[in-house]
């Protein structure tokens, strides 16, 4: 399944300065060559290398991991892990959300995140969380726009980047009440 999203792009080759429509495709399951593209898309925007377990967890999450393509180029991705809490409830951990620099500000990251939040609503998952480096003000602002809040600070979370501290950023999703 491919989800096609149409964006209005500011950059236009048209002499009248008009806007040109372009599409970004969101793939279904991440497999085969897409697996390699996901690794590349995650490495480019983020200063971290991930091990094979990271990608195995991303693949195991099914629809919670998506790739965004523009003209057959993987320009972004979101990779999640489903976790069971005490009592059996499931929560979603966003391992990474990355968009290549030239494609930021075009709504690609928002579409990827909204996809995961919509899945959480449909599957009655009430919590989504992630770690954000404490100096990453753009990411903190981005997630707050979607109703995430800083719920914890972890010192020395990262080992190979400075600063090593992170925030745990969480969104609690109110589930609709069922009619009796």
N, C-alpha and C positions, 0 to 999 in steps of 0.2 A: 504494500500500500504506500503510495506517495501522496503527501499533502502538499498542494501547490498554494503558495501565498504570493500575492502580487503586491509589490511595493512601488511607490512613486519615488524615483531617484532624482536627486537634484542635478547630478552631472548629466548633461545632455550634449550630444553632438550637433544638435539642431541650432542653426544660426539665430533663431528667434528666442533662444533661451528657454524654450519650452521644456516641460518635464517628459521624461521617457519612462514608460512602465517596464519593469523587469520582474522576473519571478524568482523566488527562492523555493526550492523543493525540500520538503522534509521527508526523509526516507522512513520506511517501515522498520523492520528489524535490521540490526547492524550485523552483517555477515561478510565473510570472505574478504574481497578487496575493500569493502566498506570498513572492515575492522582495521586495516592498515590506514585508511583515510582518517578514521577516528583517532588513531594514535597520532597522526600528523597534525590534525586540527587541534588536539589537546595540547600538544607540545608547543606549537607556535605561539598561542596567546598566553601560556602559563609558564612560569620559570621552574617547572618541576618535571621530572621524568617519572613515569609510573611503571610498575612491574606488571607481569602477566596476570596476577590475581586481580588487579584493578580492572583490567579489561574483561576477565571472566565474570566478575561481579556485574559489570555494566551489561554484558550480554545476557546474563541471567535475569536482569530486571525487565526484559521484554520491551514493552511500549514505553517504559520510563527512560529509555536511552534513545536519543534521536540525533540524526545528523542533518545539517542544513546545507544545501547545495545551491550554488549559483553558477550557471553555465558549466555544469559538470565538475565544478571545483568545490570541495568540501570547505565551507567557509565558517562553520561553527558546529558545535555539538553540546549536548547535555548528557551526562552520564550519572545514573542514580543507582543506589543500592536499597533494596527493601530490607528492613530490619524488624524483627519481632521484639516487642517490649514485654515486660512482665505482665501477665494477665492475658497474653495472646494478641493484643492490638498490634497493628503494623504501622510503622512510620517510614518515611522516605528520607534517605540521606542523599543530598546532592553532592556527589563526589567532585564533579567539575561542571562548569558551564563556561564555554569559551567561544569567542567569535574573533576571527582574524581582524587585525587592526583596520584594514581598509573598509571593512563591512560593518564596523561598529556605528551605532547611532542610527541605523536603518530599521530597527525593530526586530532583527534576527534573534537576539538574546531574549527579548520580551516574548516573542512567539514560542521559543523553546521552553521558557519558564512557564508561560501560560498553559502550554500543552501538559506539563507535569501537574500543575495545580488543578487543571480540569480533570485529569485522570484521578487525582486524589479525591475530588468531589464525587465522581462517579463510583469510586470503589470504597467510599466511606473511610478514607484514610485522613485522620485528623491532625497529623503533624508532619511538617517538612522542615528539615534543618540542614545546615552546612557550616563549614568553617571558613572564615574570611580573615586574611592577614590584617592586623590592626591598623596598618597605614594605608590600606587599600580603600581610600575614601570614595572612589568611583563605584566600587562594588557595593559598599555599605549603602550608599545613596540609592543605587539601583534596587537592591533588595528591599529597602525601606519603602520604596515606591509601590511595592507589591504587598505591603503589610507585614513584612518580616521585622522582627525586633531583636536587639542584642540581648541574649539571655545568660551569657556567661563569658568570662575572659579566661583563656588558658595560657599560662606563661610557658615559654620554651616548647611550644607545640611543634614548630618547624625546626629541622636540624640543619638545613643547608641554605636557608635564606634569612635575610635580616630585614626587619626585626623578626625574631622567632615566635612572637606572640600572636594569638588569634582570638577572634570573637566567635562564639557559637551564635549563629543567627537563625532564629526559629520563626516559623509561621504556624499558628494554630488555626486549623480550618474548622469553622463551625459547620456541622452537618445539618442538613435540613431535617426538621421534625416530621416524622411520618404521621399521617392522619389515622386516628383510631375509629 
